[in-house]
Amino acid sequence: MKKKTAVKNKKEGKYKDAFQWCLKAAHEGNVAAIVKVANYYFDGVGTKKDLNEAMYWYNKGMDIDNLECILKLADLYKYGV
């Protein structure tokens, strides 16, 4: 239900609500939500841009072998962001 609510909110331009739903799901271990939360923090969508939080969530994704998070972290380290 959380994923559907987050997607619906995002489609309606309610990014803050989408972020909150994704964050809740990410804390519960939802892999897709972990990636989305990291991206939201990285891009500053639905929340304040926070590279430290983005790195935290990308690392959580990396810990569960999520390829998108692994590649994003590699880029961040490569380019010194």
Secondary structure, 3 states (H helix, E strand, C coil): CHHHHHHHHHHCCCHHHHHHHHHHHHHCCCHHHHHHHHHHHHHCCCCCCCHHHHHHHHHHHHHCCCHHHHHHHHHHHHHCC
